[in-house]
Amino acid sequence: METRDVTSTTFLNPALWREHLFSTGWRAASLSADVIEPATGEPLVRTGVAVPADVATATAAAAAAQPAWAAMAPRERAAVFHRAAALLQQHFDELALFVTRESGAILPKGQHEVREAVAFCQLAAGMPMQAQGELLPSTPGRLSIARRVPHGVVGVISPFNFPLILTLRVVAPALAAGNAVVVKPDARTPVSGGFLIAQLFEAAGLPAGVLHVLPGGAEVGEALVGDAHVQMVSFTGSAAVGRRVGELAARHLKKTSLELGGSNALVILDDADLDLAASNAAWGAWLHQGQICMATNRVLVHESIADVLTERLVAKATHLPVGNGATQPVALGPLIDARSRDRVHAVVQDSVQAGARLLAGGSYDGLFYKPTVLSGVKPGMRCHDEEVFGPVLNIATFATDDEAVALANDHHGGLAAAVISRSVGRALAVARQLKAGMVHVNDQTVNDDAVNPFGGPGVAGNGSSHGGRGDWEQFTTWQWLTVKDAPPAFPF
């Protein structure tokens, strides 16, 4: 586990968000609720909870504050993100532990979130200093420019699984491009996905009114999507909710960025190193209890090596420790809540009834679901067709590379896919045919860097990608600007 030297005082201040929201400062909320720590079932903190009326107030304030923020000198805007990155580094251990506890993770996952949050802030700091347009060819005497301009107010609806980085990877570049932002974090992780970020940017000197945090239920999200001040909506979460967000946004003719997941496939060819293949499959399927949009939902194995590989995976499932990742050196923590656990268990049971073989796991203690292995998985079974979002590794077999491609592409949209083989050329030939937003050769499906385009087709999203150059595409729009020395005389 990674540790950092922390010489400063405690950063997080629960008194700020206790029964409060962040909207032009910390203000009292009309509703509040306890945030439950998944590993213990005990209240971790108490926060304010927004109602739809809070959205209208926040978006109006954001719209009023945005022009001055966008007009701020680039170096001054960049400095806000440099200071935010420094604060994350300074309070690394404290923040990593809190994220671990609130999201039901193991400590290395919490550390990963803070480490990547630093990277997102550092990259955002560079955006105001980059060229934000281009000079176009034009007729003599006229200056013609295509320039990137911010949308105005961006609404962000973020999930529980990686709450800090999946919120900040949108908030940081959206702010850096000159937008104001209103965030609705998941109500189960309102601090890591919202109030922590609000406190961070407030301390870093972000002007008041540019960022708002309003945790709440579906009605708050719908109010945010439909609000007239919001020009763009970014949503990360389930396909079902993503469809609803897309429908509402389309009704209001708003730009949307949807990142939804899907049924991701790892293809293991017959020449693969079995130990390495098993390690990759286990990591991709069980990391953070499978609660990752890129998780390896389906492991597609050549029939000649399936039995041996399955034995290795069952052995791993049997021996991987499960427990409170904030206090114990375990491999898996709890699922986020009982509703998620019950859905995962229902998928497993339904798949077994449909003919899948349960070889390991398939049971739970509280929210702690054991690493599970299902074999004999086929299209039509829930574990094949749905994104399980739990620690369930589903094994299907194939006889030829063409069959592997067909099986891997048997979905309604994939965010990630991967291929493992000793022959890079053969693996690449398979990889090029896979329908997914991100494809990896000789790796598993859970991969992300702060600079790669992140997105996927179909139920994985709406074809949008952010990250790196994609951030300019998502969080700004083109404006054509022309300049002449004097108005010309026209024949009318």
C-alpha positions in Angstrom: 0.0 0.0 0.0 1.2 3.5 -0.9 1.8 6.0 1.8 2.7 9.7 1.6 4.3 12.0 4.1 1.6 14.3 5.4 3.0 17.2 7.5 -0.1 19.4 7.5 -3.3 19.5 9.5 -6.4 17.6 8.6 -8.0 18.9 5.4 -11.6 17.5 5.3 -14.0 19.5 7.4 -17.3 17.6 7.9 -18.8 20.6 9.6 -18.9 22.3 6.3 -21.3 19.9 4.6 -23.2 18.6 7.7 -26.8 19.3 6.7 -25.4 21.8 4.1 -25.0 22.1 0.3 -22.3 23.9 -1.6 -23.9 26.5 -3.8 -22.3 30.0 -3.8 -20.7 29.0 -0.5 -21.9 26.5 2.1 -25.5 26.9 2.9 -28.1 25.0 4.9 -30.1 22.3 3.1 -33.8 21.7 3.6 -33.1 17.9 3.8 -30.2 15.9 5.1 -29.1 12.2 5.4 -26.5 10.0 6.8 -23.9 8.5 4.5 -23.4 4.8 5.3 -20.0 3.2 5.2 -20.6 0.0 3.2 -18.0 -2.1 5.1 -19.4 -1.4 8.5 -23.1 -0.4 7.9 -22.5 2.6 10.2 -23.0 6.3 9.5 -19.8 7.9 8.2 -20.9 11.5 7.9 -24.1 13.4 7.5 -24.7 15.8 4.6 -27.2 18.0 3.1 -29.5 16.6 0.4 -30.8 18.8 -2.5 -34.3 19.2 -3.8 -35.3 20.3 -7.3 -35.7 23.9 -6.2 -32.0 24.0 -5.2 -31.1 23.3 -8.8 -32.7 26.4 -10.2 -31.0 28.6 -7.6 -27.6 27.0 -8.3 -27.8 27.1 -12.1 -28.8 30.8 -12.0 -25.9 31.6 -9.8 -23.5 29.5 -12.0 -24.7 31.3 -15.1 -24.1 34.7 -13.4 -20.6 33.7 -12.3 -19.4 32.0 -15.5 -18.6 35.0 -17.7 -16.1 36.5 -15.2 -14.5 33.1 -14.7 -14.1 32.6 -18.5 -12.7 36.1 -18.8 -10.1 35.6 -16.1 -6.5 35.6 -17.4 -5.3 32.1 -18.4 -2.5 32.0 -16.0 -4.8 32.9 -13.1 -7.2 30.1 -14.1 -4.4 27.7 -14.4 -3.1 28.6 -11.0 -6.3 27.4 -9.4 -5.7 23.9 -10.7 -2.1 23.9 -9.7 -3.1 24.8 -6.2 -5.8 22.1 -6.2 -3.2 19.4 -7.3 -0.9 20.5 -4.6 -3.6 20.2 -1.9 -4.4 16.7 -3.1 -0.8 15.7 -2.8 -0.4 17.4 0.6 -3.4 15.5 2.1 -3.0 12.3 0.1 -3.3 9.8 2.9 -6.3 11.4 4.6 -8.2 11.7 1.3 -7.3 8.2 0.1 -8.6 6.7 3.4 -11.9 8.7 3.2 -12.5 7.7 -0.4 -11.8 4.1 0.6 -14.3 4.2 3.4 -17.1 6.0 1.6 -16.9 3.9 -1.6 -16.4 0.5 0.1 -13.0 0.0 -1.4 -9.6 -1.4 -0.6 -7.0 1.2 0.3 -5.0 0.9 -2.9 -8.1 1.8 -4.8 -8.6 4.9 -2.7 -5.0 5.8 -3.2 -5.4 5.4 -7.0 -8.3 7.8 -7.0 -6.4 10.5 -5.3 -3.3 9.9 -7.5 -5.4 10.2 -10.6 -7.2 13.3 -9.2 -3.9 15.0 -9.0 -3.2 14.1 -12.7 -6.6 15.5 -13.7 -5.9 18.8 -12.0 -2.4 19.0 -13.5 -3.8 18.4 -17.0 -6.6 20.9 -16.4 -4.0 23.5 -15.4 -2.5 23.2 -18.9 -5.7 23.8 -20.8 -6.1 27.6 -20.3 -2.5 28.0 -21.6 -3.2 26.0 -24.8 -4.3 27.4 -28.2 -8.1 27.5 -28.3 -8.8 28.0 -32.0 -7.3 28.3 -35.4 -6.8 30.8 -38.2 -8.9 30.0 -41.2 -8.2 30.8 -44.9 -10.3 33.8 -46.0 -10.6 36.5 -48.5 -8.1 39.4 -48.4 -8.9 42.0 -45.9 -10.8 39.7 -43.6 -9.5 37.9 -40.5 -11.3 34.5 -40.1 -11.0 32.6 -36.8 -12.5 29.4 -35.5 -12.3 29.6 -31.8 -13.3 27.3 -28.9 -15.8 28.9 -26.5 -17.2 27.4 -23.3 -20.8 26.1 -23.2 -21.6 28.2 -20.2 -23.0 26.0 -17.4 -22.3 22.2 -17.5 -24.3 19.8 -15.4 -22.5 16.7 -14.1 -24.2 13.6 -12.8 -21.6 11.2 -11.4 -21.6 7.7 -9.9 -20.6 6.0 -6.7 -18.0 3.5 -7.8 -15.0 5.8 -8.4 -16.6 8.9 -7.1 -13.6 11.2 -6.9 -12.0 10.6 -10.3 -15.2 10.0 -12.3 -16.5 13.4 -11.1 -13.2 15.3 -11.3 -12.3 14.0 -14.7 -15.3 16.0 -15.9 -15.4 18.9 -13.5 -11.7 19.8 -13.9 -11.6 20.1 -17.7 -15.1 21.7 -17.9 -13.9 24.4 -15.5 -10.6 24.8 -17.2 -12.4 25.4 -20.5 -14.2 28.4 -18.9 -17.5 26.8 -17.9 -19.3 26.9 -14.6 -20.3 23.5 -13.2 -23.2 22.1 -11.2 -22.5 18.6 -9.8 -25.1 16.1 -8.7 -23.0 13.3 -7.1 -24.4 9.9 -6.2 -26.2 10.2 -2.9 -24.2 7.2 -1.6 -20.9 9.0 -2.1 -21.7 12.7 -1.8 -18.4 13.7 -0.2 -15.9 11.9 -2.4 -17.9 12.7 -5.5 -18.8 16.3 -4.6 -18.1 18.0 -1.3 -14.5 17.0 -1.2 -14.1 18.6 -4.6 -16.0 21.7 -3.5 -13.8 22.1 -0.5 -10.7 21.5 -2.6 -11.5 24.2 -5.2 -12.7 26.6 -2.6 -9.4 26.3 -0.9 -7.6 26.6 -4.2 -9.2 29.9 -4.9 -12.0 29.1 -7.4 -14.3 32.1 -7.5 -17.6 31.8 -5.7 -20.6 30.6 -7.8 -18.5 28.8 -10.4 -18.9 25.3 -8.9 -22.0 23.9 -7.1 -22.6 20.5 -5.4 -26.1 19.2 -5.0 -26.4 15.5 -4.0 -29.8 14.1 -4.3 -32.1 11.6 -6.0 -33.4 11.2 -9.5 -35.7 14.2 -9.3 -32.7 16.4 -8.7 -30.9 14.9 -11.7 -33.9 15.5 -13.9 -34.2 19.1 -12.8 -30.5 19.6 -13.6 -30.9 18.1 -17.1 -34.0 20.2 -17.9 -32.8 23.5 -16.4 -32.7 26.3 -19.0 -29.3 27.6 -17.7 -27.6 24.2 -18.3 -26.2 24.0 -21.9 -24.5 20.6 -21.6 -24.9 17.5 -19.4 -22.3 14.8 -18.6 -23.6 11.6 -17.1 -21.7 8.5 -15.9 -23.7 5.6 -14.7 -26.1 2.8 -15.8 -27.5 2.4 -19.3 -31.0 2.6 -18.0 -30.5 6.0 -16.4 -28.3 7.1 -19.3 -31.2 6.6 -21.7 -33.4 8.7 -19.5 -30.8 11.5 -19.3 -30.4 11.3 -23.1 -34.1 11.5 -23.7 -34.6 14.5 -21.4 -31.5 16.3 -22.8 -32.7 15.7 -26.4 -36.1 17.2 -25.6 -34.2 20.4 -24.6 -31.7 20.2 -27.5 -28.8 19.9 -25.1 -25.4 18.4 -25.8 -24.8 15.2 -23.7 -21.8 13.1 -22.9 -22.9 9.6 -21.7 -20.5 7.0 -20.3 -22.5 3.9 -19.4 -20.4 0.7 -19.4 -21.7 -2.4 -21.2 -20.7 -6.1 -21.3 -16.9 -6.1 -21.7 -15.1 -9.1 -23.1 -11.6 -10.5 -22.5 -10.5 -12.9 -25.3 -7.9 -15.5 -24.3 -6.4 -17.3 -27.3 -5.1 -20.9 -27.2 -1.4 -19.9 -27.1 -1.7 -17.6 -24.1 0.4 -18.1 -21.0 -2.2 -19.6 -18.6 -0.9 -18.1 -15.4 -0.7 -14.6 -16.8 -4.1 -15.0 -18.5 -5.7 -16.1 -15.2 -4.1 -13.2 -13.4 -5.5 -10.7 -16.0 -8.9 -12.2 -16.0 -9.2 -12.2 -12.2 -8.0 -8.6 -11.9 -10.3 -7.4 -14.6 -13.4 -9.2 -13.2 -12.9 -8.7 -9.4 -11.1 -5.4 -9.0 -13.3 -3.2 -6.7 -15.8 -6.1 -6.6 -16.5 -5.7 -10.3 -18.0 -2.3 -9.8 -16.2 -0.8 -12.7 -17.6 0.3 -16.1 -14.6 -1.4 -17.8 -14.8 -4.6 -15.7 -14.2 -7.9 -17.5 -17.7 -9.1 -17.6 -17.1 -12.0 -20.0 -13.9 -14.1 -20.2 -13.9 -15.8 -23.6 -11.5 -18.7 -23.6 -10.4 -21.1 -26.4 -11.9 -24.5 -25.7 -8.6 -26.3 -25.7 -7.4 -24.4 -22.6 -10.7 -23.6 -20.9 -10.6 -26.4 -18.3 -7.1 -25.6 -17.1 -7.7 -21.8 -17.0 -11.0 -22.3 -15.2 -9.2 -24.3 -12.5 -6.8 -21.5 -11.9 -9.6 -19.0 -11.7 -11.6 -21.1 -9.2 -8.4 -21.4 -7.1 -8.0 -17.6 -7.1 -11.7 -17.1 -6.2 -11.5 -19.5 -3.3 -8.4 -17.9 -1.8 -8.9 -14.1 -2.4 -9.7 -12.5 1.0 -12.8 -10.3 1.3 -13.4 -7.8 4.1 -13.1 -4.2 5.2 -10.5 -2.7 2.9 -9.9 0.3 5.1 -8.7 -1.8 8.1 -7.6 -5.1 6.6 -5.2 -6.2 3.8 -8.0 -7.8 1.7 -8.5 -8.1 -2.0 -12.2 -7.3 -2.2 -14.4 -5.0 -0.2 -18.2 -4.8 0.1 -20.7 -3.9 -2.6 -22.0 -0.4 -2.3 -25.4 -1.3 -0.8 -28.0 -4.1 -0.3 -29.9 -3.2 -3.5 -26.7 -3.7 -5.6 -25.9 -6.9 -3.8 -29.4 -8.3 -4.4 -29.2 -7.5 -8.1 -25.8 -9.2 -8.5 -27.1 -12.3 -6.6 -30.2 -12.4 -8.8 -28.1 -12.3 -12.0 -26.0 -15.2 -10.6 -29.1 -17.3 -9.6 -30.9 -16.6 -12.9 -27.9 -17.6 -14.9 -27.4 -20.8 -13.0 -31.1 -21.6 -13.6 -30.5 -20.9 -17.3 -27.6 -23.5 -17.4 -24.5 -21.8 -16.2 -22.3 -23.7 -13.8 -21.5 -22.1 -10.4 -17.9 -23.1 -9.6 -17.0 -20.7 -6.9 -18.7 -18.0 -4.8 -22.3 -17.1 -5.5 -22.9 -16.3 -1.8 -22.5 -13.3 0.5 -22.2 -12.1 4.1 -23.8 -8.7 4.5 -22.6 -6.7 1.6 -19.5 -8.8 1.1 -20.0 -10.9 -2.0 -17.6 -13.7 -2.6 -15.6 -13.8 -5.9 -17.7 -15.8 -8.2 -16.9 -18.0 -11.2 -19.6 -19.1 -13.7 -18.8 -21.4 -16.6 -20.8 -22.6 -19.5 -22.0 -19.1 -20.1 -23.9 -18.5 -23.3 -25.8 -15.6 -25.0 -29.3 -15.3 -23.5 -28.1 -15.7 -19.9 -28.2 -12.6 -17.8 -24.5 -12.9 -16.9 -23.6 -12.8 -20.6 -26.0 -10.1 -21.8 -26.0 -7.7 -18.8 -23.3 -5.7 -17.1 -23.3 -7.5 -13.7 -21.4 -4.8 -11.8 -20.4 -7.3 -9.2 -17.5 -9.7 -8.5 -18.7 -12.3 -11.1 -16.4 -13.8 -13.7 -18.3 -15.4 -16.5 -16.5 -18.0 -18.7 -17.6 -18.8 -22.3 -15.6 -20.9 -24.8 -14.9 -20.6 -28.5 -13.2 -22.8 -31.2 -11.8 -20.3 -33.7 -10.6 -16.7 -33.7 -13.6 -15.7 -35.9 -16.0 -17.3 -33.4 -14.2 -15.4 -30.6 -14.8 -12.1 -32.4 -18.4 -12.9 -33.0 -19.0 -13.8 -29.4 -17.1 -10.8 -28.1 -19.2 -8.5 -30.3 -22.5 -10.1 -29.2 -23.6 -7.1 -27.2 -25.4 -3.8 -27.5 -22.3 -1.7 -27.0 -19.0 -2.3 -25.3 -16.8 0.2 -23.5 -13.7 -2.0 -23.3 -12.3 -5.2 -24.7 -9.0 -7.0 -24.6 -7.1 -9.9 -26.2 -4.3 -12.1 -24.8 -2.0 -14.1 -26.9 1.7 -14.9 -27.3 1.4 -13.7 -30.9 1.0 -10.0 -30.9 0.1 -10.1 -34.6 -2.7 -12.6 -34.1 -4.0 -10.7 -31.1 -4.0 -7.5 -33.0 -5.9 -9.1 -35.9 -8.6 -10.0 -33.4 -8.5 -6.7 -31.6 -9.1 -4.7 -34.7 -12.4 -6.4 -35.2 -13.8 -5.8 -31.7 -16.6 -3.3 -31.3 -15.5 -1.3 -28.2 -14.4 2.2 -27.4 -11.1 0.9 -25.9 -9.3 -2.3 -26.9 -6.1 -3.7 -25.3 -3.7 -6.3 -26.5 -2.1 -8.5 -23.9 -3.9 -6.8 -21.0 -7.3 -6.9 -19.3 -10.2 -4.5 -19.8 -9.7 -2.2 -16.9 -7.4 0.5 -18.2 -7.4 4.2 -18.2 -5.0 7.1 -18.4 -5.9 10.7 -17.8 -5.0 11.6 -21.4 -6.8 8.8 -23.4 -10.1 9.3 -25.2 -12.6 7.6 -22.9 -16.0 6.4 -24.3 -17.7 3.7 -26.3 -20.6 2.9 -28.7 -24.1 1.7 -28.1 -25.1 1.1 -24.5 -21.5 2.1 -23.5 -22.5 5.6 -24.2 -23.6 7.8 -27.1 -20.3 7.7 -29.0 -18.8 10.7 -27.1 -15.4 10.6 -25.6 -13.6 12.8 -23.2 -10.0 12.9 -21.9 -7.0 14.4 -23.6 -8.0 16.2 -26.8 -11.5 15.0 -26.3 -12.0 17.4 -23.4 -11.9 20.4 -25.8 -14.5 18.6 -28.0 -16.8 17.9 -25.0 -16.6 21.1 -23.0 -16.5 23.8 -25.6 -18.2 24.6 -28.9 -16.9 26.2 -32.1 -17.6 29.8 -32.8 -16.6 31.4 -36.1 -15.3 34.9 -35.8 -14.5 37.3 -38.6 -13.0 40.8 -38.5 -12.8 43.4 -41.3 -11.2 46.9 -41.1 -14.5 48.5 -42.2 -18.0 47.3 -43.3 -18.0 46.7 -47.1 -20.6 48.3 -49.4 -23.1 45.7 -50.7 -25.3 46.1 -53.8 -28.5 46.2 -51.8 
